[in-house]
Amino acid sequence: MILMSYDGSVDAQAAIARAATLMPGAEATVLTIWEPYLDTLARSGSMGFGLGMSGSYGDSEKVDAATAEAAQATAMEGAQRATAAGLVAQPRAVSDHGGIAASILAAAAAADADVIVMGTRGLGRVKSFLLGSISHEVVQHADRAVLVVPSPVIAQHRRDWAGEETVPA
């Protein structure tokens, strides 16, 4: 069974395509992780405390419900993409408690996945600052196989760069 981390990004789409090529017909769970509203505020430092603002967080349940629904839709889209590519896929959306990588690893353990498949980058936190940090953390802490599919853009740049090199005689 394959656990695929999916956020709708081009990199996650490439990971699904690669997994389908390497493991046609395999069972897969397409996982999308969403972050609870109050966790997002706490992480970003936007809670307003210490600035004379008490903030109104009464709607956090509504925000979380909408976020969970959007994550489920993303997981469904990924599962449909995986099914179209030749996998037997089901969607799953879970809330992030303890970090995205930890949530992926916990979901893989719960599903008894044989392999975790993910792209090198995604739509996650601080994308431009720590490219690939989630995939790196998953690889470093996994107790099962992990397939990390390079970003199509970066892979193309690497192929172009390699084509320009000359091999010494």
ABEGO torsion letter per residue (X at the ends): XBBBBBAGBAAAAAAAAAAAAABBGBBBBBBBBBBBAAAAAAAAGAAGBGAGBAEBAAAAAAAAAAAAAAAAAAAAAAAAAAAAAGBBBBBBBBBBBGEAAAAAAAAAAAAGBABBBBBABBABBGAAABBGAAAAAAAAABABBBBBBBBAAAAAAAAAAAAABBBBX
